[in-house]
Structures are given as C-alpha cells and as structure tokens.
C-alpha cells in the first residue's frame, strides 16, 4: 500500500493534552520533532511501536488516532473478501 497524506488526530490529540512536539518526540525516543511533524501531517505513518507509544501518550486508541487510515484499510479488506465470495 502506498503511503499518501492522510488525516489523523495526532495534532489535535497532542494539543488537547497540552503537550509540545518536543516532549512527544522525546517520549517516542526521537532526537528532533521532524518525524513527529511528518506523522501529524500524514506524510508518514509511524511504525507499530511508535503508534502504540502514541496511543499511550495520548490515552487514545490507535484506531481513533488514525481513523482515515483505518477506514481505508477496512474498505480494502472488505473488497478483497467480496472477491473471494
């Protein structure tokens, strides 16, 4: 699957928790905020470990943090299921 910019709730969740990008990047183990910025803009997806860390940091299930991606993957799987019937 090709990564395209997707809407996500990372920026909103971070702001609601009152956290800076620098602090969240530190929690993720990143040396700078550039990777987190890419995640928030939807330019890149975090790996599973970082996605789970974000879930913990924001106290929000991954499925809600990446709702558009989840919906797209769900539609892709359902389409493949229909082909097999």
PDB file with one MODEL, atoms N, CA, C and O in Angstrom:
MODEL        1
ATOM      1  N   UNK A   1       0.839  -1.178   0.000  1.00  0.00           N
ATOM      2  CA  UNK A   1       0.000   0.000   0.000  1.00  0.00           C
ATOM      3  C   UNK A   1       0.885   1.243   0.000  1.00  0.00           C
ATOM      4  O   UNK A   1       1.841   1.321   0.772  1.00  0.00           O
ATOM      5  N   UNK A   2       0.586   2.182  -0.830  1.00  0.00           N
ATOM      6  CA  UNK A   2       1.334   3.421  -0.932  1.00  0.00           C
ATOM      7  C   UNK A   2       0.881   4.389   0.156  1.00  0.00           C
ATOM      8  O   UNK A   2      -0.315   4.548   0.397  1.00  0.00           O
ATOM      9  N   UNK A   3       1.844   5.031   0.807  1.00  0.00           N
ATOM     10  CA  UNK A   3       1.508   5.993   1.852  1.00  0.00           C
ATOM     11  C   UNK A   3       1.195   7.334   1.200  1.00  0.00           C
ATOM     12  O   UNK A   3       2.053   7.936   0.554  1.00  0.00           O
ATOM     13  N   UNK A   4      -0.017   7.788   1.371  1.00  0.00           N
ATOM     14  CA  UNK A   4      -0.450   9.106   0.912  1.00  0.00           C
ATOM     15  C   UNK A   4      -0.795   9.905   2.152  1.00  0.00           C
ATOM     16  O   UNK A   4      -1.107   9.334   3.197  1.00  0.00           O
ATOM     17  N   UNK A   5      -0.739  11.211   2.042  1.00  0.00           N
ATOM     18  CA  UNK A   5      -1.090  12.045   3.186  1.00  0.00           C
ATOM     19  C   UNK A   5      -2.514  11.733   3.617  1.00  0.00           C
ATOM     20  O   UNK A   5      -3.444  11.767   2.811  1.00  0.00           O
ATOM     21  N   UNK A   6      -2.669  11.431   4.891  1.00  0.00           N
ATOM     22  CA  UNK A   6      -3.978  11.063   5.444  1.00  0.00           C
ATOM     23  C   UNK A   6      -4.273  11.947   6.647  1.00  0.00           C
ATOM     24  O   UNK A   6      -3.373  12.352   7.384  1.00  0.00           O
ATOM     25  N   UNK A   7      -5.523  12.226   6.821  1.00  0.00           N
ATOM     26  CA  UNK A   7      -5.960  12.921   8.013  1.00  0.00           C
ATOM     27  C   UNK A   7      -5.738  11.992   9.203  1.00  0.00           C
ATOM     28  O   UNK A   7      -5.959  10.785   9.097  1.00  0.00           O
ATOM     29  N   UNK A   8      -5.312  12.532  10.307  1.00  0.00           N
ATOM     30  CA  UNK A   8      -5.236  11.776  11.545  1.00  0.00           C
ATOM     31  C   UNK A   8      -5.504  12.737  12.693  1.00  0.00           C
ATOM     32  O   UNK A   8      -5.645  13.943  12.490  1.00  0.00           O
ATOM     33  N   UNK A   9      -5.572  12.198  13.882  1.00  0.00           N
ATOM     34  CA  UNK A   9      -5.907  13.017  15.053  1.00  0.00           C
ATOM     35  C   UNK A   9      -4.696  13.306  15.924  1.00  0.00           C
ATOM     36  O   UNK A   9      -4.854  13.703  17.079  1.00  0.00           O
ATOM     37  N   UNK A  10      -3.497  13.120  15.403  1.00  0.00           N
ATOM     38  CA  UNK A  10      -2.312  13.285  16.235  1.00  0.00           C
ATOM     39  C   UNK A  10      -2.129  14.716  16.716  1.00  0.00           C
ATOM     40  O   UNK A  10      -1.899  14.945  17.903  1.00  0.00           O
ATOM     41  N   UNK A  11      -2.228  15.672  15.818  1.00  0.00           N
ATOM     42  CA  UNK A  11      -2.039  17.075  16.203  1.00  0.00           C
ATOM     43  C   UNK A  11      -3.091  17.484  17.228  1.00  0.00           C
ATOM     44  O   UNK A  11      -2.774  18.092  18.250  1.00  0.00           O
ATOM     45  N   UNK A  12      -4.335  17.146  16.945  1.00  0.00           N
ATOM     46  CA  UNK A  12      -5.438  17.500  17.841  1.00  0.00           C
ATOM     47  C   UNK A  12      -5.262  16.846  19.208  1.00  0.00           C
ATOM     48  O   UNK A  12      -5.460  17.485  20.241  1.00  0.00           O
ATOM     49  N   UNK A  13      -4.893  15.581  19.204  1.00  0.00           N
ATOM     50  CA  UNK A  13      -4.709  14.865  20.471  1.00  0.00           C
ATOM     51  C   UNK A  13      -3.567  15.468  21.280  1.00  0.00           C
ATOM     52  O   UNK A  13      -3.669  15.614  22.498  1.00  0.00           O
ATOM     53  N   UNK A  14      -2.487  15.814  20.603  1.00  0.00           N
ATOM     54  CA  UNK A  14      -1.344  16.419  21.297  1.00  0.00           C
ATOM     55  C   UNK A  14      -1.739  17.756  21.914  1.00  0.00           C
ATOM     56  O   UNK A  14      -1.409  18.035  23.066  1.00  0.00           O
ATOM     57  N   UNK A  15      -2.443  18.576  21.147  1.00  0.00           N
ATOM     58  CA  UNK A  15      -2.859  19.890  21.642  1.00  0.00           C
ATOM     59  C   UNK A  15      -3.844  19.752  22.814  1.00  0.00           C
ATOM     60  O   UNK A  15      -3.769  20.508  23.783  1.00  0.00           O
ATOM     61  N   UNK A  16      -4.764  18.786  22.719  1.00  0.00           N
ATOM     62  CA  UNK A  16      -5.727  18.583  23.803  1.00  0.00           C
ATOM     63  C   UNK A  16      -5.043  18.165  25.098  1.00  0.00           C
ATOM     64  O   UNK A  16      -5.525  18.480  26.186  1.00  0.00           O
ATOM     65  N   UNK A  17      -3.929  17.463  24.986  1.00  0.00           N
ATOM     66  CA  UNK A  17      -3.183  17.030  26.167  1.00  0.00           C
ATOM     67  C   UNK A  17      -2.212  18.109  26.650  1.00  0.00           C
ATOM     68  O   UNK A  17      -1.591  17.962  27.703  1.00  0.00           O
ATOM     69  N   UNK A  18      -2.081  19.192  25.879  1.00  0.00           N
ATOM     70  CA  UNK A  18      -1.200  20.277  26.273  1.00  0.00           C
ATOM     71  C   UNK A  18       0.270  19.927  26.150  1.00  0.00           C
ATOM     72  O   UNK A  18       1.102  20.452  26.890  1.00  0.00           O
ATOM     73  N   UNK A  19       0.590  19.050  25.226  1.00  0.00           N
ATOM     74  CA  UNK A  19       1.966  18.602  25.036  1.00  0.00           C
ATOM     75  C   UNK A  19       2.623  19.297  23.850  1.00  0.00           C
ATOM     76  O   UNK A  19       1.969  19.575  22.845  1.00  0.00           O
ATOM     77  N   UNK A  20       3.895  19.569  23.971  1.00  0.00           N
ATOM     78  CA  UNK A  20       4.651  20.130  22.847  1.00  0.00           C
ATOM     79  C   UNK A  20       5.155  18.996  21.958  1.00  0.00           C
ATOM     80  O   UNK A  20       5.248  17.846  22.387  1.00  0.00           O
ATOM     81  N   UNK A  21       5.478  19.341  20.715  1.00  0.00           N
ATOM     82  CA  UNK A  21       6.069  18.346  19.822  1.00  0.00           C
ATOM     83  C   UNK A  21       7.384  17.843  20.399  1.00  0.00           C
ATOM     84  O   UNK A  21       7.707  16.661  20.283  1.00  0.00           O
ATOM     85  N   UNK A  22       8.130  18.727  21.010  1.00  0.00           N
ATOM     86  CA  UNK A  22       9.422  18.347  21.578  1.00  0.00           C
ATOM     87  C   UNK A  22       9.263  17.279  22.660  1.00  0.00           C
ATOM     88  O   UNK A  22      10.034  16.320  22.705  1.00  0.00           O
ATOM     89  N   UNK A  23       8.271  17.441  23.525  1.00  0.00           N
ATOM     90  CA  UNK A  23       8.049  16.463  24.592  1.00  0.00           C
ATOM     91  C   UNK A  23       7.597  15.120  24.029  1.00  0.00           C
ATOM     92  O   UNK A  23       8.087  14.074  24.455  1.00  0.00           O
ATOM     93  N   UNK A  24       6.668  15.140  23.078  1.00  0.00           N
ATOM     94  CA  UNK A  24       6.183  13.885  22.492  1.00  0.00           C
ATOM     95  C   UNK A  24       7.321  13.197  21.738  1.00  0.00           C
ATOM     96  O   UNK A  24       7.477  11.980  21.829  1.00  0.00           O
ATOM     97  N   UNK A  25       8.110  13.965  20.999  1.00  0.00           N
ATOM     98  CA  UNK A  25       9.257  13.389  20.288  1.00  0.00           C
ATOM     99  C   UNK A  25      10.202  12.723  21.284  1.00  0.00           C
ATOM    100  O   UNK A  25      10.725  11.643  21.013  1.00  0.00           O
ATOM    101  N   UNK A  26      10.420  13.350  22.419  1.00  0.00           N
ATOM    102  CA  UNK A  26      11.268  12.773  23.463  1.00  0.00           C
ATOM    103  C   UNK A  26      10.682  11.448  23.958  1.00  0.00           C
ATOM    104  O   UNK A  26      11.408  10.462  24.090  1.00  0.00           O
ATOM    105  N   UNK A  27       9.368  11.419  24.233  1.00  0.00           N
ATOM    106  CA  UNK A  27       8.713  10.192  24.680  1.00  0.00           C
ATOM    107  C   UNK A  27       8.870   9.070  23.650  1.00  0.00           C
ATOM    108  O   UNK A  27       9.007   7.900  24.007  1.00  0.00           O
ATOM    109  N   UNK A  28       8.848   9.444  22.368  1.00  0.00           N
ATOM    110  CA  UNK A  28       8.991   8.461  21.291  1.00  0.00           C
ATOM    111  C   UNK A  28      10.444   8.024  21.089  1.00  0.00           C
ATOM    112  O   UNK A  28      10.709   7.034  20.409  1.00  0.00           O
ATOM    113  N   UNK A  29      11.370   8.760  21.677  1.00  0.00           N
ATOM    114  CA  UNK A  29      12.781   8.440  21.510  1.00  0.00           C
ATOM    115  C   UNK A  29      13.408   9.093  20.297  1.00  0.00           C
ATOM    116  O   UNK A  29      14.483   8.685  19.857  1.00  0.00           O
ATOM    117  N   UNK A  30      12.746  10.108  19.750  1.00  0.00           N
ATOM    118  CA  UNK A  30      13.282  10.832  18.597  1.00  0.00           C
ATOM    119  C   UNK A  30      14.164  11.982  19.076  1.00  0.00           C
ATOM    120  O   UNK A  30      13.891  12.593  20.110  1.00  0.00           O
ATOM    121  N   UNK A  31      15.202  12.268  18.332  1.00  0.00           N
ATOM    122  CA  UNK A  31      16.119  13.356  18.689  1.00  0.00           C
ATOM    123  C   UNK A  31      15.571  14.724  18.282  1.00  0.00           C
ATOM    124  O   UNK A  31      15.961  15.743  18.853  1.00  0.00           O
ATOM    125  N   UNK A  32      14.684  14.749  17.313  1.00  0.00           N
ATOM    126  CA  UNK A  32      14.093  16.017  16.869  1.00  0.00           C
ATOM    127  C   UNK A  32      12.593  15.814  16.684  1.00  0.00           C
ATOM    128  O   UNK A  32      12.067  14.714  16.851  1.00  0.00           O
ATOM    129  N   UNK A  33      11.925  16.909  16.333  1.00  0.00           N
ATOM    130  CA  UNK A  33      10.468  16.858  16.152  1.00  0.00           C
ATOM    131  C   UNK A  33      10.060  16.565  14.710  1.00  0.00           C
ATOM    132  O   UNK A  33       8.869  16.434  14.428  1.00  0.00           O
ATOM    133  N   UNK A  34      11.012  16.460  13.802  1.00  0.00           N
ATOM    134  CA  UNK A  34      10.672  16.332  12.382  1.00  0.00           C
ATOM    135  C   UNK A  34       9.858  15.076  12.080  1.00  0.00           C
ATOM    136  O   UNK A  34       8.925  15.128  11.279  1.00  0.00           O
ATOM    137  N   UNK A  35      10.192  13.957  12.702  1.00  0.00           N
ATOM    138  CA  UNK A  35       9.443  12.724  12.449  1.00  0.00           C
ATOM    139  C   UNK A  35       8.007  12.857  12.959  1.00  0.00           C
ATOM    140  O   UNK A  35       7.063  12.459  12.277  1.00  0.00           O
ATOM    141  N   UNK A  36       7.847  13.414  14.151  1.00  0.00           N
ATOM    142  CA  UNK A  36       6.502  13.620  14.698  1.00  0.00           C
ATOM    143  C   UNK A  36       5.708  14.564  13.807  1.00  0.00           C
ATOM    144  O   UNK A  36       4.517  14.352  13.581  1.00  0.00           O
ATOM    145  N   UNK A  37       6.355  15.594  13.304  1.00  0.00           N
ATOM    146  CA  UNK A  37       5.692  16.516  12.385  1.00  0.00           C
ATOM    147  C   UNK A  37       5.210  15.771  11.141  1.00  0.00           C
ATOM    148  O   UNK A  37       4.100  16.013  10.667  1.00  0.00           O
ATOM    149  N   UNK A  38       6.025  14.879  10.615  1.00  0.00           N
ATOM    150  CA  UNK A  38       5.613  14.060   9.466  1.00  0.00           C
ATOM    151  C   UNK A  38       4.407  13.194   9.808  1.00  0.00           C
ATOM    152  O   UNK A  38       3.496  13.046   8.993  1.00  0.00           O
ATOM    153  N   UNK A  39       4.398  12.627  11.001  1.00  0.00           N
ATOM    154  CA  UNK A  39       3.245  11.816  11.428  1.00  0.00           C
ATOM    155  C   UNK A  39       1.994  12.692  11.496  1.00  0.00           C
ATOM    156  O   UNK A  39       0.939  12.323  10.981  1.00  0.00           O
ATOM    157  N   UNK A  40       2.125  13.858  12.138  1.00  0.00           N
ATOM    158  CA  UNK A  40       0.957  14.730  12.327  1.00  0.00           C
ATOM    159  C   UNK A  40       0.394  15.235  11.003  1.00  0.00           C
ATOM    160  O   UNK A  40      -0.821  15.383  10.867  1.00  0.00           O
ATOM    161  N   UNK A  41       1.251  15.498  10.035  1.00  0.00           N
ATOM    162  CA  UNK A  41       0.797  15.972   8.728  1.00  0.00           C
ATOM    163  C   UNK A  41       0.282  14.829   7.852  1.00  0.00           C
ATOM    164  O   UNK A  41      -0.298  15.074   6.794  1.00  0.00           O
ATOM    165  N   UNK A  42       0.490  13.590   8.284  1.00  0.00           N
ATOM    166  CA  UNK A  42       0.064  12.439   7.498  1.00  0.00           C
ATOM    167  C   UNK A  42       1.032  12.103   6.384  1.00  0.00           C
ATOM    168  O   UNK A  42       0.725  11.280   5.522  1.00  0.00           O
ATOM    169  N   UNK A  43       2.212  12.736   6.390  1.00  0.00           N
ATOM    170  CA  UNK A  43       3.210  12.470   5.354  1.00  0.00           C
ATOM    171  C   UNK A  43       3.841  11.090   5.526  1.00  0.00           C
ATOM    172  O   UNK A  43       4.257  10.463   4.552  1.00  0.00           O
ATOM    173  N   UNK A  44       3.907  10.624   6.774  1.00  0.00           N
ATOM    174  CA  UNK A  44       4.443   9.297   7.079  1.00  0.00           C
ATOM    175  C   UNK A  44       3.600   8.669   8.173  1.00  0.00           C
ATOM    176  O   UNK A  44       2.961   9.356   8.970  1.00  0.00           O
ATOM    177  N   UNK A  45       3.618   7.334   8.188  1.00  0.00           N
ATOM    178  CA  UNK A  45       2.944   6.601   9.261  1.00  0.00           C
ATOM    179  C   UNK A  45       4.008   6.105  10.234  1.00  0.00           C
ATOM    180  O   UNK A  45       5.081   5.669   9.818  1.00  0.00           O
ATOM    181  N   UNK A  46       3.710   6.173  11.528  1.00  0.00           N
ATOM    182  CA  UNK A  46       4.660   5.622  12.489  1.00  0.00           C
ATOM    183  C   UNK A  46       4.667   4.092  12.405  1.00  0.00           C
ATOM    184  O   UNK A  46       3.687   3.476  11.986  1.00  0.00           O
ATOM    185  N   UNK A  47       5.782   3.496  12.808  1.00  0.00           N
ATOM    186  CA  UNK A  47       5.802   2.039  12.883  1.00  0.00           C
ATOM    187  C   UNK A  47       4.899   1.603  14.035  1.00  0.00           C
ATOM    188  O   UNK A  47       4.394   2.438  14.785  1.00  0.00           O
ATOM    189  N   UNK A  48       4.702   0.312  14.169  1.00  0.00           N
ATOM    190  CA  UNK A  48       3.764  -0.192  15.174  1.00  0.00           C
ATOM    191  C   UNK A  48       4.163   0.226  16.585  1.00  0.00           C
ATOM    192  O   UNK A  48       3.308   0.631  17.373  1.00  0.00           O
ATOM    193  N   UNK A  49       5.437   0.134  16.911  1.00  0.00           N
ATOM    194  CA  UNK A  49       5.887   0.505  18.251  1.00  0.00           C
ATOM    195  C   UNK A  49       5.573   1.972  18.541  1.00  0.00           C
ATOM    196  O   UNK A  49       5.058   2.294  19.612  1.00  0.00           O
ATOM    197  N   UNK A  50       5.877   2.854  17.603  1.00  0.00           N
ATOM    198  CA  UNK A  50       5.591   4.278  17.826  1.00  0.00           C
ATOM    199  C   UNK A  50       4.100   4.573  17.830  1.00  0.00           C
ATOM    200  O   UNK A  50       3.650   5.457  18.559  1.00  0.00           O
ATOM    201  N   UNK A  51       3.329   3.853  17.033  1.00  0.00           N
ATOM    202  CA  UNK A  51       1.873   4.032  17.058  1.00  0.00           C
ATOM    203  C   UNK A  51       1.324   3.648  18.433  1.00  0.00           C
ATOM    204  O   UNK A  51       0.450   4.327  18.973  1.00  0.00           O
ATOM    205  N   UNK A  52       1.839   2.563  18.988  1.00  0.00           N
ATOM    206  CA  UNK A  52       1.390   2.147  20.320  1.00  0.00           C
ATOM    207  C   UNK A  52       1.860   3.131  21.393  1.00  0.00           C
ATOM    208  O   UNK A  52       1.132   3.392  22.351  1.00  0.00           O
ATOM    209  N   UNK A  53       3.068   3.678  21.242  1.00  0.00           N
ATOM    210  CA  UNK A  53       3.528   4.705  22.174  1.00  0.00           C
ATOM    211  C   UNK A  53       2.613   5.927  22.116  1.00  0.00           C
ATOM    212  O   UNK A  53       2.271   6.497  23.152  1.00  0.00           O
ATOM    213  N   UNK A  54       2.217   6.331  20.906  1.00  0.00           N
ATOM    214  CA  UNK A  54       1.306   7.468  20.765  1.00  0.00           C
ATOM    215  C   UNK A  54      -0.030   7.183  21.438  1.00  0.00           C
ATOM    216  O   UNK A  54      -0.618   8.067  22.061  1.00  0.00           O
ATOM    217  N   UNK A  55      -0.508   5.953  21.313  1.00  0.00           N
ATOM    218  CA  UNK A  55      -1.742   5.559  21.996  1.00  0.00           C
ATOM    219  C   UNK A  55      -1.598   5.765  23.500  1.00  0.00           C
ATOM    220  O   UNK A  55      -2.508   6.278  24.151  1.00  0.00           O
ATOM    221  N   UNK A  56      -0.466   5.368  24.043  1.00  0.00           N
ATOM    222  CA  UNK A  56      -0.213   5.501  25.481  1.00  0.00           C
ATOM    223  C   UNK A  56      -0.071   6.975  25.871  1.00  0.00           C
ATOM    224  O   UNK A  56      -0.662   7.417  26.856  1.00  0.00           O
ATOM    225  N   UNK A  57       0.697   7.717  25.114  1.00  0.00           N
ATOM    226  CA  UNK A  57       0.936   9.134  25.405  1.00  0.00           C
ATOM    227  C   UNK A  57      -0.369   9.921  25.408  1.00  0.00           C
ATOM    228  O   UNK A  57      -0.612  10.727  26.307  1.00  0.00           O
ATOM    229  N   UNK A  58      -1.211   9.685  24.397  1.00  0.00           N
ATOM    230  CA  UNK A  58      -2.447  10.463  24.236  1.00  0.00           C
ATOM    231  C   UNK A  58      -3.663   9.821  24.900  1.00  0.00           C
ATOM    232  O   UNK A  58      -4.751  10.397  24.907  1.00  0.00           O
ATOM    233  N   UNK A  59      -3.471   8.612  25.464  1.00  0.00           N
ATOM    234  CA  UNK A  59      -4.590   7.898  26.098  1.00  0.00           C
ATOM    235  C   UNK A  59      -5.763   7.751  25.129  1.00  0.00           C
ATOM    236  O   UNK A  59      -6.926   7.920  25.495  1.00  0.00           O
ATOM    237  N   UNK A  60      -5.417   7.430  23.880  1.00  0.00           N
ATOM    238  CA  UNK A  60      -6.413   7.308  22.816  1.00  0.00           C
ATOM    239  C   UNK A  60      -6.070   6.090  21.964  1.00  0.00           C
ATOM    240  O   UNK A  60      -4.933   5.970  21.510  1.00  0.00           O
ATOM    241  N   UNK A  61      -7.027   5.177  21.732  1.00  0.00           N
ATOM    242  CA  UNK A  61      -6.735   4.003  20.905  1.00  0.00           C
ATOM    243  C   UNK A  61      -6.215   4.385  19.511  1.00  0.00           C
ATOM    244  O   UNK A  61      -6.648   5.375  18.921  1.00  0.00           O
ATOM    245  N   UNK A  62      -5.296   3.593  19.014  1.00  0.00           N
ATOM    246  CA  UNK A  62      -4.689   3.833  17.703  1.00  0.00           C
ATOM    247  C   UNK A  62      -5.747   4.001  16.620  1.00  0.00           C
ATOM    248  O   UNK A  62      -5.603   4.852  15.743  1.00  0.00           O
ATOM    249  N   UNK A  63      -6.793   3.212  16.671  1.00  0.00           N
ATOM    250  CA  UNK A  63      -7.841   3.289  15.651  1.00  0.00           C
ATOM    251  C   UNK A  63      -8.447   4.688  15.589  1.00  0.00           C
ATOM    252  O   UNK A  63      -8.850   5.130  14.513  1.00  0.00           O
ATOM    253  N   UNK A  64      -8.521   5.391  16.714  1.00  0.00           N
ATOM    254  CA  UNK A  64      -9.061   6.751  16.718  1.00  0.00           C
ATOM    255  C   UNK A  64      -8.014   7.778  16.291  1.00  0.00           C
ATOM    256  O   UNK A  64      -8.348   8.811  15.712  1.00  0.00           O
ATOM    257  N   UNK A  65      -6.751   7.487  16.581  1.00  0.00           N
ATOM    258  CA  UNK A  65      -5.686   8.396  16.147  1.00  0.00           C
ATOM    259  C   UNK A  65      -5.528   8.387  14.630  1.00  0.00           C
ATOM    260  O   UNK A  65      -5.184   9.404  14.027  1.00  0.00           O
ATOM    261  N   UNK A  66      -5.784   7.223  14.015  1.00  0.00           N
ATOM    262  CA  UNK A  66      -5.607   7.066  12.567  1.00  0.00           C
ATOM    263  C   UNK A  66      -6.899   6.587  11.920  1.00  0.00           C
ATOM    264  O   UNK A  66      -6.918   5.581  11.210  1.00  0.00           O
ATOM    265  N   UNK A  67      -7.972   7.317  12.172  1.00  0.00           N
ATOM    266  CA  UNK A  67      -9.306   6.917  11.718  1.00  0.00           C
ATOM    267  C   UNK A  67      -9.397   6.772  10.196  1.00  0.00           C
ATOM    268  O   UNK A  67      -9.956   5.788   9.713  1.00  0.00           O
ATOM    269  N   UNK A  68      -8.862   7.730   9.431  1.00  0.00           N
ATOM    270  CA  UNK A  68      -8.937   7.651   7.967  1.00  0.00           C
ATOM    271  C   UNK A  68      -8.188   6.440   7.435  1.00  0.00           C
ATOM    272  O   UNK A  68      -8.685   5.740   6.554  1.00  0.00           O
ATOM    273  N   UNK A  69      -7.000   6.190   7.964  1.00  0.00           N
ATOM    274  CA  UNK A  69      -6.220   5.024   7.535  1.00  0.00           C
ATOM    275  C   UNK A  69      -6.958   3.740   7.886  1.00  0.00           C
ATOM    276  O   UNK A  69      -7.014   2.810   7.082  1.00  0.00           O
ATOM    277  N   UNK A  70      -7.520   3.693   9.076  1.00  0.00           N
ATOM    278  CA  UNK A  70      -8.271   2.506   9.496  1.00  0.00           C
ATOM    279  C   UNK A  70      -9.441   2.245   8.556  1.00  0.00           C
ATOM    280  O   UNK A  70      -9.674   1.111   8.136  1.00  0.00           O
ATOM    281  N   UNK A  71     -10.168   3.301   8.235  1.00  0.00           N
ATOM    282  CA  UNK A  71     -11.322   3.170   7.343  1.00  0.00           C
ATOM    283  C   UNK A  71     -10.876   2.686   5.960  1.00  0.00           C
ATOM    284  O   UNK A  71     -11.528   1.829   5.363  1.00  0.00           O
ATOM    285  N   UNK A  72      -9.765   3.233   5.449  1.00  0.00           N
ATOM    286  CA  UNK A  72      -9.251   2.824   4.142  1.00  0.00           C
ATOM    287  C   UNK A  72      -8.842   1.349   4.147  1.00  0.00           C
ATOM    288  O   UNK A  72      -9.142   0.619   3.202  1.00  0.00           O
ATOM    289  N   UNK A  73      -8.171   0.919   5.188  1.00  0.00           N
ATOM    290  CA  UNK A  73      -7.742  -0.481   5.281  1.00  0.00           C
ATOM    291  C   UNK A  73      -8.938  -1.411   5.425  1.00  0.00           C
ATOM    292  O   UNK A  73      -8.962  -2.502   4.855  1.00  0.00           O
ATOM    293  N   UNK A  74      -9.913  -0.976   6.179  1.00  0.00           N
ATOM    294  CA  UNK A  74     -11.134  -1.768   6.353  1.00  0.00           C
ATOM    295  C   UNK A  74     -11.838  -1.957   5.010  1.00  0.00           C
ATOM    296  O   UNK A  74     -12.276  -3.063   4.691  1.00  0.00           O
ATOM    297  N   UNK A  75     -11.949  -0.893   4.228  1.00  0.00           N
ATOM    298  CA  UNK A  75     -12.580  -0.980   2.905  1.00  0.00           C
ATOM    299  C   UNK A  75     -11.778  -1.890   1.976  1.00  0.00           C
ATOM    300  O   UNK A  75     -12.356  -2.655   1.205  1.00  0.00           O
ATOM    301  N   UNK A  76     -10.459  -1.809   2.046  1.00  0.00           N
ATOM    302  CA  UNK A  76      -9.597  -2.653   1.212  1.00  0.00           C
ATOM    303  C   UNK A  76      -9.800  -4.137   1.534  1.00  0.00           C
ATOM    304  O   UNK A  76      -9.910  -4.963   0.628  1.00  0.00           O
ATOM    305  N   UNK A  77      -9.849  -4.468   2.820  1.00  0.00           N
ATOM    306  CA  UNK A  77     -10.046  -5.862   3.237  1.00  0.00           C
ATOM    307  C   UNK A  77     -11.441  -6.338   2.851  1.00  0.00           C
ATOM    308  O   UNK A  77     -11.602  -7.459   2.368  1.00  0.00           O
ATOM    309  N   UNK A  78     -12.449  -5.496   3.059  1.00  0.00           N
ATOM    310  CA  UNK A  78     -13.815  -5.882   2.701  1.00  0.00           C
ATOM    311  C   UNK A  78     -13.942  -6.123   1.202  1.00  0.00           C
ATOM    312  O   UNK A  78     -14.643  -7.049   0.794  1.00  0.00           O
ATOM    313  N   UNK A  79     -13.285  -5.320   0.372  1.00  0.00           N
ATOM    314  CA  UNK A  79     -13.312  -5.515  -1.075  1.00  0.00           C
ATOM    315  C   UNK A  79     -12.679  -6.855  -1.447  1.00  0.00           C
ATOM    316  O   UNK A  79     -13.183  -7.562  -2.320  1.00  0.00           O
ATOM    317  N   UNK A  80     -11.592  -7.197  -0.794  1.00  0.00           N
ATOM    318  CA  UNK A  80     -10.940  -8.480  -1.067  1.00  0.00           C
ATOM    319  C   UNK A  80     -11.801  -9.645  -0.602  1.00  0.00           C
ATOM    320  O   UNK A  80     -11.832 -10.693  -1.247  1.00  0.00           O
ATOM    321  N   UNK A  81     -12.500  -9.468   0.513  1.00  0.00           N
ATOM    322  CA  UNK A  81     -13.411 -10.506   0.990  1.00  0.00           C
ATOM    323  C   UNK A  81     -14.540 -10.745  -0.009  1.00  0.00           C
ATOM    324  O   UNK A  81     -14.922 -11.886  -0.269  1.00  0.00           O
ATOM    325  N   UNK A  82     -15.071  -9.645  -0.570  1.00  0.00           N
ATOM    326  CA  UNK A  82     -16.152  -9.778  -1.559  1.00  0.00           C
ATOM    327  C   UNK A  82     -15.683 -10.530  -2.796  1.00  0.00           C
ATOM    328  O   UNK A  82     -16.448 -11.299  -3.379  1.00  0.00           O
ATOM    329  N   UNK A  83     -14.447 -10.320  -3.200  1.00  0.00           N
ATOM    330  CA  UNK A  83     -13.908 -11.020  -4.369  1.00  0.00           C
ATOM    331  C   UNK A  83     -13.805 -12.521  -4.137  1.00  0.00           C
ATOM    332  O   UNK A  83     -13.892 -13.303  -5.083  1.00  0.00           O
ATOM    333  N   UNK A  84     -13.625 -12.920  -2.910  1.00  0.00           N
ATOM    334  CA  UNK A  84     -13.470 -14.334  -2.602  1.00  0.00           C
ATOM    335  C   UNK A  84     -14.812 -15.069  -2.500  1.00  0.00           C
ATOM    336  O   UNK A  84     -14.835 -16.299  -2.459  1.00  0.00           O
ATOM    337  N   UNK A  85     -15.891 -14.356  -2.459  1.00  0.00           N
ATOM    338  CA  UNK A  85     -17.214 -14.999  -2.332  1.00  0.00           C
ATOM    339  C   UNK A  85     -17.676 -15.543  -3.657  1.00  0.00           C
ATOM    340  O   UNK A  85     -18.762 -16.116  -3.745  1.00  0.00           O
TER     341      UNK A  85
ENDMDL
END
